């Protein structure tokens, strides 16, 4: 139970909520596309009310990710720009892994990457990127690994003794055993 509590508390220490991450990335995209961003632009980009955008943007300003000038234009601080770039990079890494390795449908890969892009650690993101670089390198062992994985047929009878992953209980959902 202690491990579960420690994990939950680590999750609670995440720098950003899912919503705040999207606000940050919306500002970055608006700045890139238009050269400016205002609260109303962020709200429109995210399909939310101006009031909702203002609440989240206030928190992002307090945390030092966003600044607003006297003309009400929003800017990312260096810290905000760095975090936005990290989240966007992590999203691309996750999409690449889900689509091109696990062969998840592109729409589902996009959704799943969006769900976790701001939650994984920088260490995990870097290691996943390194793993992808290896998998898609010219190394023949990597190509052989991918080919073997894609040909592998997962047949599970729910017997943990025959599985190299499930130690004391089967990790597949119950309905998958039928």
N, C-alpha and C positions, 0 to 999 in steps of 0.2 A: 504494500500500500504506500510506503514511503516513496518508492520510485515513481508511482503514479502521481502523487502530490507534487513531487519535484518537477516532473514533466509539465503538469498543469500550470505550476507557478512560472516556469520558463516560458510557456506559451503566453501567459498574461503579461510578460515583460517585452513582448514584441514592440518594435518601434512604432508601427502603424497598424491601424485597423484596416480591414479590407476596403472600406469606403474611403478612408484617408489616402490610401495608396492610389486609388482611382482618381481622386481629386488632384493629387500631385502629378500623376501621369497626364491628366487632362490639361493641366497648366503647361507642362512641358510640350505637349503636342500643339496646343494653341500658339505658344511662343514660336515653335518651329514653323508652323503653317502660316501664321498671320503676323508674327512679330510682337504680338501683344495678347494679354489675357485679362479679362475682368471677371468679377463674380458672376455676372449674368452670362458670360460666355462659358464659364465652367459649368454652371447650372444647365444651360442648353446642351452642352456636349454630353453631359451625364444623364440628361432627361429627368432632372429633379427641379425642385423649386429653388428660387434664389435664396430663400430663407434657410433651406437645408444646406445649400452650398456654403452660405455665410457661417453657419455653425461649425462645420468641419474646417473651413479655411481659417477661422479664428484659432482653432486648436493647432493647426499647422503653423500659423504665425507664432503662437506662443512657444512651440517647440523649436522654432528657428529654421523651419524649412521653407517658409514663404514670407515675402515682404510685400507691402503695398505702398505705392508712392502717393503723393498728394493729389494726383489725378485719378486715383482708384485703380491704377494698373497693377497687376500682380506680377511678381518676379520670383523665381526660385533662388534661394540663397545657394551658396556653394554646397552646403550640406544637403539641401533639398534637391539640387541638380544631381549630385552624386548618388543619392538614394533613388531618385527617379530612374537614373541610368541603370543602376544595379537591378531594380525591379524589372525593368524592360528587358535587360539581358537575361535575367533568370527566367522570365516568361519564354523567351526565344529558345533557351536551352531546354526547358521542360517540354515545349511543343516539339522540338526536334527529337527528343528522347521518346516521347509518347507516340508520335506519328511514325518516325523513321526506324525506331528500334522495336517498340512494342506493337506497332502497326494499329494504333488506336485511330478511329475515324477522325479526320481533321477537325470537324466541328466539336467533337467530344474532347479532343486534345486541347483545343483552345479553351474550352470551359474549365477543364481540370487544371490546366496551367494557370488560369486566372485565379482559381481558388487558392492556390498555394504559392504563387509567385513572390509574395511578400512575407511568407512564413518560414521558408527554409533559410538556414544560416549561410553566411558567405562561404564558409568552409565546404558545406555540402554542395553549393552551387559550383564552386571551383572544381571540386572532385568529379561532379557530374559532367562538367565541360571537358575535363581531362579524359574521362571515360569515353565520351562521344568522339573526341579527337582521335583516340586510339581506334575505336570501332570503325571510323570512317577514314582511317589512314590507309596507306598502301601496304601495310603489314598483312601478309598472307594469313597469319594466325587470326587476325581480327576478322577478315573476310570469311574464313572457315567457321569461326565462332558464330557470326551472324547467320550464315547459311544453315548451320546446324540448329541454331535456335529457331529460325523460321520454319524449319522442317519438323521440329520437335512437336509431338502430339501429347498434350497433357491429358493423361488418363488417370483419374483419381478415383479410388474405391473407398476413400475415407480411412484407409489403414495407415496409421502413423508410422508403423515399423518399416514400411516400404518407402517412406518419403524422406528425402534428405533435408527438407525444410521444416515440416511439421513434426515437432518432437513429441509432445504429450497430447496434443489435440489437433484435429484437422482444421486448417485455417480457411478452407473453402466454405462458402455459405452452404447450408444444409441442402437446398434444392439443387445444387450443382452435382450432387452424388448420384443422382438418378439417371 
